[in-house]
Amino acid sequence: MDKSRALKLLQDSRERIDSIDEEILSLISKRTALSRDIIKAKIFLDMDIHDPKREENIQKKAKNIARKNNIDEEGLRQIMKILTDLNKKEQEEILRRKNNGKY
């Protein structure tokens, strides 16, 4: 590989990463939006926002995916923790607005 090919490979790879990042962010937005449906169901079912069993299942699934795809398990665990925390925070905000009559 020469310098120009290496630069081209770097540029192309970064462009692909940028595109993938946009897809990931779009999926995170869709995932977070589902919090509205989840909190409605939890309110009706008189369930707490925090569901340790569900979070444990998410972490187990992430661990299996990480192993299957040779991805760092701890890194993926942290990502999934951030995503579940984001959803819980959104649910808490929706519940707060509901309790304040702004939902």
N, C-alpha and C positions, 0 to 999 in steps of 0.2 A: 504494500500500500504506500502510495506517495502522499505528500502533504495535501495536495488539492483533493484527493479522494477522501482523506481523513477528515478534512474540513467539511466536505459535502456530506459525509456520513454523520458527522456531528450535527450539522444543521438539520438534516432530514430526521434524525432521531429526536432532536429537540422539538421539531414541529409535530411529530407523531405524539410525543409526550404531552405537548400543549393540547392537542386534540383529545387525547385520552383524559387529561385533567378536566376539560370542559364536560365530557361525558360523566365523569365521576361526580363533579359538582352538581350536575343536573340530577343525577340519581340521588344524591344526598338531599337535594331540595324535595324531590318526590317522596323520599323516605320520611323526611321530617313532616311533610304535609299530611301524611297518614296519621300523625299524632292527633289530629282533630277527630278522626273517626275512632281512634283507640280510646281517647279520653271520654268520648260520648258513651261508648260501650262500657267502659270502666265505671262511669258514673251510674249508669243504669244498673249494672251488676253489683254496685257497691264494692268495687275493688279499689285497692290502693294503687297509686301511680307506680310505686316501686314493686317490681315483681321479680324477686331474686331467682326463682326457678326459671323464668323466661330468660333472664340475663345469663344464667348458667348455661342454658341450652344454646344461646347465641355464641357464647365463648367456646363451647365444645365444638359447635359447627365450624367456627372460624379456625380452631386448632386443627380439625380434620382437613379443612381446605388448605391450610398452610402446609401441612405435612404432604398432602397429595401433590401440591404444586411447588414444593421446595421453596416456600416463602418463610421468612423469619417469623416463628410463632409469636414471640413476644411483641414484635412490631405490629403484627396483625391483631393481637389481643388488645393492644393499646388503641389501635384505630377503631375497633369494634366498641371499646369502652367509650371512646369519644362519641361515637354515633349513638349509642344507647343513652349516654348522658344528655346529648343534644335533644333527643326525643323526649326524655323525661322533663327536661327544662321547658320544652315547648308545651307539654301536657300540663305542667305546673302553671305556666302562664295562662293557658286557656282556662284552667280551673279557677285561677285568681280572678280573671276577667268575669267569669260566670258568677262567682261569688260576690263580685262588686256590681253585678247587673249590667255589665258591658259586653256580654257575650251574645 
